[in-house]
Every structure is written in C-alpha cells, then in structure tokens.
Amino acid sequence: MNMEKIVEQTLLYDFYGELLTAHQRQIYEDVVFNDLSLSEVAEERGISRQGVHDMIKRCGKQLADYEDKLHLVEKFLATRQKAEQIHELARKCSETEDLSLAGEIERIASEIITEL
C-alpha cells in the first residue's frame, strides 16, 4: 500500500471511524493501522480470512461514502492548505516588512471564515 493511500485511509478513519461499529473498527484498525495480516485477524477474531477481507473492503467503502456525502476531509485539507499559505505570507511579511502581503493574508483568512 502506498503512502498516499495510507494517509487517505487515516484521514477518512479519523473523521468517520466512529460511525463504524466497534467490531468493524477493531478489525479495520488491526489490518490497516496495526499491520496485522488477514489470517492473523481472522484467527484472533474467530472468523474466516475472506470475512476479514470483506469487512475491510466494506469499511473502506463506507468511509469513502461518508466523505462523498459530507466532504469533511476535503474541507479540512483545503483549510489546512490556506492556513499554510497564511503562515508563509506572514513569514515573508515579517522578513521583508512588506505590508502589502497583509491584504493577501486577510483575503485568505476571509475565505476560511466564509467556508466555515
């Protein structure tokens, strides 16, 4: 699994994981975050390897469906990007004493406020 996919799954789980059942969360966490094999989880939980595989697929789809409807991760990432822009502009403003950057900082901050 590549790093981008892991980050995506982590964000989806952070935002929507509580909407899964306790059983789903335990299995999802064991496989995705604790890096246990499907066989290890199956043996530990007393279910089939295929059952674990199906559960992981179903949980991933549920988490993605929540994001498709609510867009919380998308909004979080957009806000974080804007906060990083504000941070960089404030740093430049401080270093160069270029007060014209303050208008750009204010514009981006206003976008964040409006979107929230």
N, C-alpha and C positions, 0 to 999 in steps of 0.2 A: 504494500500500500504506500503510495507516495505521500510526501509531507503535506501537500496541498489538500489532499483528501482527508488526512488525519485532522488538520486544522478545521476543515469544513465540518467534519463529524463532531469534533469537540465543541464548536460553536453551536451547532444545532442542538446537541445534547445539553449544553449549558443553558440555552434558552427554553427548550421544550422537554427536557428529560423528565421533569416532574409530572408531565402529562402521561407518561408511560406507567404501566402497573409496576409494583415493586418487583415482581418476578421478571418482567421484561427488563427493568433497569439493571437488576443483578446480572442477568445473562449478557446484556449489551456491554456493561462495564467490564465483565470478565474477559470477553473476547476483544473488544475494541481498545480498552484502556489498560487492562491488566495483561494483555497479550497472551492469554491462555488459548490453547488450541480448541477447536470444536470438540474433539474427542475428550479432552480434559474436562471441559464444561459439561459435556453430556454425561460423563461418568460421575462427576460431582453432584449433578442435579438429578440423576436417575432418569434421563431422557435420551432419545437417540441423537446421534450426531446430526442426522438430517433435521431433526426437530430444532436443534440449536441453530443450524444454518438458516432454516426457515424463519425462526424467531428474529435473527439478526437482520435478515432481509426485510421482514415486516416492520421492525422497529425503525430501520433506516428510511423506509418509505413513509411511515407515519411522521417521523421528524421532518422529512422533506415536505410532506403535505401541509404540516403546520406552518412551515416557512412560506410556502406558496400562498397560503391564506393570510398570514399575519405580517410577513416581511420584517420581523423584528431583527433578524441577523443583518439583513440588507440595510436597514436604518441605522443599526449600531455601527456597521462598517463605514457607512457614509459620514456619520457624525464623527467617528474617530479620525477619518481622513481630514475632515475640516478642522478638527482640533489640532492635528499635526501641522496643517497649513498655518493656523493662527500662531502656533508655537514658533514655527520657522520665521514667519514675518515679524513676530515680536523680537526674536533674537536678532534679526537683521536690523530692525529699527533701533534696538539698543546699541548694536555695534557701530552702526553708521550714523546714528542720530537723525535718520531720515524720517521725519514725522509724516511724510506723505504716505508711508506704509500704514499709518493708523486708520486711514479710510478703508483700506482693503481688509484690515483686521475687523473693523466694525461691520463691513458688509458680510463677511463670512460668519461672524457671530450672529448677525441678524438672521441669516439663512438657517442656522442651527435652531435658534429660538422659534422661528416660524414653523419649522418642520416638527418640533416637539409639540 
